[in-house]
Amino acid sequence: ERVRDLVEERERMSKLLKDIPGIFCYPSKGNFVLCKFQMMTALSIYEKLAAQGIFVRKFDDPRLINCLRISAGKPEQTDVLFNALKEIVRDRI
């Protein structure tokens, strides 16, 4: 039951994030989604999210430039993340 809930939330999160301009989500079978950001640097997004108490994983590997790993959590956590990212990207457009 927990695995099913996690998979459902990961898929919901991925669909929501794909609706934000400039975010590409790679297909995932894990408990996270790897997102590539096209309009801003991943580091700037990471810092803006962290300032709001939202923590994701950033990478130093050149192969993952402008990517962040976002773990699936509870629906209310996904909603907070989604709204924060919409605001961050909207301010950039």
C-alpha positions in Angstrom: 0.0 0.0 0.0 2.8 2.4 0.8 4.6 1.6 -2.4 1.4 2.2 -4.4 0.9 5.6 -2.7 4.5 6.6 -3.3 4.3 5.6 -7.0 1.0 7.5 -7.4 2.5 10.6 -5.8 5.6 10.4 -7.9 3.5 10.3 -11.0 1.3 13.2 -9.9 4.3 15.3 -9.0 5.9 14.5 -12.4 2.7 15.6 -14.2 2.5 18.8 -12.2 6.1 19.7 -12.8 5.8 19.1 -16.5 3.1 21.8 -16.7 5.6 24.4 -15.5 7.4 26.1 -18.5 11.1 25.3 -18.7 11.1 22.1 -16.6 11.8 18.7 -18.2 11.2 15.6 -16.1 12.9 12.4 -16.9 10.9 9.2 -16.6 11.4 7.6 -13.2 10.9 4.2 -11.5 12.4 5.4 -8.2 11.0 7.5 -5.3 12.1 10.7 -7.0 12.0 12.7 -10.3 15.0 14.1 -12.0 14.2 17.5 -13.4 16.2 19.5 -15.9 15.7 23.3 -15.8 15.9 25.2 -19.0 15.2 28.8 -18.0 17.2 29.1 -14.8 20.1 27.4 -13.3 19.4 24.5 -11.0 21.6 26.2 -8.4 19.4 29.3 -8.3 16.3 27.2 -8.1 17.9 25.1 -5.3 18.7 28.2 -3.3 15.3 29.7 -3.7 13.6 26.5 -2.7 15.9 26.1 0.3 15.1 29.7 1.4 11.5 28.5 1.7 12.4 25.3 3.6 12.1 23.0 0.6 15.1 20.8 0.2 16.0 18.9 -3.0 19.2 17.4 -4.2 21.6 19.3 -6.4 24.5 17.8 -8.3 28.0 18.9 -9.2 28.5 16.3 -12.0 28.7 18.0 -15.4 26.4 15.3 -16.9 23.6 16.5 -14.6 24.1 20.3 -15.1 20.9 22.2 -14.4 19.2 19.1 -12.9 17.7 18.6 -9.5 16.5 15.4 -7.9 13.1 15.9 -6.2 11.9 13.1 -3.9 8.2 12.1 -3.8 6.5 12.7 -0.5 3.1 13.4 0.8 0.5 15.1 -1.5 0.6 18.3 0.6 4.4 18.4 0.2 4.1 18.1 -3.5 1.6 20.9 -3.5 4.0 23.2 -1.6 6.8 22.3 -4.0 4.7 22.9 -7.1 3.4 26.3 -5.9 6.9 27.4 -5.0 8.4 26.4 -8.3 5.5 28.1 -10.2 6.3 31.3 -8.4 10.1 31.0 -9.0 9.6 30.4 -12.7 6.9 33.0 -13.1 9.2 35.6 -11.6 11.7 34.7 -14.3 9.4 34.8 -17.3 
